[in-house]
């Protein structure tokens, strides 16, 4: 692995462990695409594309990441999940900005999701052509905070995850 990719790969592994918890022994890497990685877990079975948020010097309660998961047995494909960097206020107003559009998200604690399948599909489509996306929310201690993700490689990682799960049942 080129030296320049080692920090990115290390961050993806850390994000993968944050998403999945415990040992990564059952998970298989499907590839690294820019700052995005794709993984398959045949034990569950599931596949997902994942990226950590851009670095920040601001306080963080959690390591923020975004994951796009597929669970063949559940018939679920391209399900979007955000882990944000801070605990959110009760009934937070969560907003995603991508490709010149804004989407309201739902969630609590440190997690956020699209409101419904239509928004999920629209966001996934926007991720394929936009260069960056940002989520902002009201923090539990007041004030708004945000996390951003570059999208270079996101489409390839999402495709790799879909293909990686195409034959898992």
Secondary structure, DSSP 4 states (H G I P E B T S, - for coil): --HHHHHHHHHHHHHHHHHH-S--TTEEEEEEETTEEEEEETTTTEEEEEEEPPP-SS--SS--EEEEEEEGGGTEEEEEEEE-SSPBPTT--EEEEETTEEEEEEEETTEEEESSHHHHHHHHHHHTT-SEEEEEEEBTTSSEEEEEEE-TTHHHHHHHHHHHHTT--
